[in-house]
Amino acid sequence: MRCTSCAFENAAAGKFCSECGAQLNAPIATPVSETAGERRHLTVLFSDLVGSTEISSRLDPEEFRELVADYHRATADAITRFGGYVAKYLGDGVMAYFGWPQAHDNDAERAARAGLAIVDAVGALNRRDGQGDSPKLSVRVGIDSGNVVIGKGGGSESEVFGDAANIAARVQSAADPDAVIVTPAVNTAGCGPVRGRGARRSST
């Protein structure tokens, strides 16, 4: 009997390898397929700067990079403060998940609070810059909840498969500057009243 650890030939009746001591005929663990997806109820937040194309045309590329980096940091801080996960930076947009990799019983509410915190954080960036040459920043935030599958797609990173991410991006694009829109699905997922500057619900 050949040992699966060291390939030493053992007597047929042996239970342990005479060479390395490994168990013979030990059950071999079958690895979980890397393509297997995980079903989750996820709340997705999508945040985007308003008028970034016009802003970039007024600034030196290095100045615009620093401005976007400040916005990204402020947004990420707000998201992680409420237990969210920053999934992607898409140019001047930010996508975040609430409910993965760690789930809470109030992920929808956490996402809504994070959205309001992002609006406040962008306002703080404007106050920090005062009345100088820096352009005034505004942000739109859209939030949706739904059942998704999280797993490997064509690349090496985990991807979300489902409508929640697309809907969050669409309602974000319909929001007023410095506003947070949540869909009815977020309310169904357990989000309480959303209060704050520019907060409202979508009928989508």
Solvent accessible surface area in square Angstrom, and as a share of the most:
residue,aa,sasa,rsa
1,M,71,0.32
2,R,147,0.54
3,C,2,0.01
4,T,118,0.68
5,S,83,0.53
6,C,55,0.33
7,A,53,0.41
8,F,80,0.33
9,E,100,0.45
10,N,17,0.08
11,A,78,0.61
12,A,85,0.66
13,A,98,0.76
14,G,28,0.27
15,K,156,0.66
16,F,127,0.53
17,C,6,0.04
18,S,98,0.63
19,E,113,0.51
20,C,66,0.40
21,G,45,0.43
22,A,27,0.21
23,Q,102,0.46
24,L,11,0.05
25,N,122,0.63
26,A,42,0.33
27,P,125,0.79
28,I,142,0.72
29,A,92,0.71
30,T,124,0.72
31,P,114,0.72
32,V,127,0.73
33,S,65,0.42
34,E,138,0.62
35,T,108,0.63
36,A,58,0.45
37,G,42,0.40
38,E,76,0.34
39,R,174,0.64
40,R,59,0.22
41,H,100,0.44
42,L,0,0.00
43,T,2,0.01
44,V,0,0.00
45,L,0,0.00
46,F,22,0.09
47,S,0,0.00
48,D,37,0.19
49,L,6,0.03
50,V,29,0.17
51,G,42,0.40
52,S,20,0.13
53,T,112,0.65
54,E,96,0.43
55,I,9,0.04
56,S,40,0.26
57,S,92,0.59
58,R,138,0.50
59,L,35,0.17
60,D,75,0.39
61,P,110,0.69
62,E,85,0.38
63,E,90,0.40
64,F,45,0.19
65,R,134,0.49
66,E,86,0.39
67,L,21,0.11
68,V,17,0.10
69,A,24,0.19
70,D,29,0.15
71,Y,0,0.00
72,H,32,0.14
73,R,142,0.52
74,A,18,0.14
75,T,0,0.00
76,A,18,0.14
77,D,88,0.46
78,A,0,0.00
79,I,0,0.00
80,T,78,0.45
81,R,153,0.56
82,F,48,0.20
83,G,30,0.29
84,G,11,0.11
85,Y,89,0.34
86,V,31,0.18
87,A,29,0.22
88,K,73,0.31
89,Y,107,0.41
90,L,85,0.42
91,G,60,0.58
92,D,28,0.15
93,G,1,0.01
94,V,0,0.00
95,M,20,0.09
96,A,0,0.00
97,Y,9,0.03
98,F,0,0.00
99,G,2,0.02
100,W,45,0.16
101,P,76,0.48
102,Q,121,0.54
103,A,65,0.50
104,H,51,0.23
105,D,148,0.77
106,N,49,0.25
107,D,17,0.09
108,A,2,0.02
109,E,47,0.21
110,R,63,0.23
111,A,0,0.00
112,A,3,0.03
113,R,128,0.47
114,A,0,0.00
115,G,0,0.00
116,L,29,0.14
117,A,11,0.09
118,I,0,0.00
119,V,2,0.01
120,D,85,0.44
121,A,21,0.16
122,V,1,0.01
123,G,11,0.11
124,A,45,0.35
125,L,18,0.09
126,N,28,0.14
127,R,176,0.64
128,R,150,0.55
129,D,55,0.28
130,G,41,0.39
131,Q,187,0.83
132,G,50,0.48
133,D,143,0.74
134,S,56,0.36
135,P,9,0.06
136,K,146,0.62
137,L,7,0.03
138,S,19,0.12
139,V,0,0.00
140,R,60,0.22
141,V,0,0.00
142,G,0,0.00
143,I,0,0.00
144,D,6,0.03
145,S,5,0.03
146,G,18,0.17
147,N,103,0.53
148,V,4,0.02
149,V,46,0.27
150,I,8,0.04
151,G,10,0.10
152,K,80,0.34
153,G,33,0.32
154,G,94,0.90
155,G,53,0.51
156,S,89,0.58
157,E,125,0.56
158,S,44,0.28
159,E,52,0.23
160,V,25,0.14
161,F,103,0.43
162,G,36,0.35
163,D,98,0.51
164,A,3,0.02
165,A,13,0.10
166,N,86,0.44
167,I,40,0.20
168,A,0,0.00
169,A,32,0.25
170,R,145,0.53
171,V,6,0.04
172,Q,11,0.05
173,S,76,0.49
174,A,70,0.54
175,A,5,0.04
176,D,84,0.44
177,P,71,0.45
178,D,23,0.12
179,A,4,0.03
180,V,0,0.00
181,I,3,0.02
182,V,0,0.00
183,T,3,0.02
184,P,61,0.38
185,A,39,0.30
186,V,0,0.00
187,N,79,0.41
188,T,118,0.69
189,A,34,0.27
190,G,49,0.47
191,C,7,0.04
192,G,28,0.27
193,P,96,0.61
194,V,26,0.15
195,R,182,0.66
196,G,46,0.44
197,R,142,0.52
198,G,36,0.35
199,A,23,0.18
200,R,108,0.39
201,R,93,0.34
202,S,14,0.09
203,S,116,0.75
204,T,108,0.63
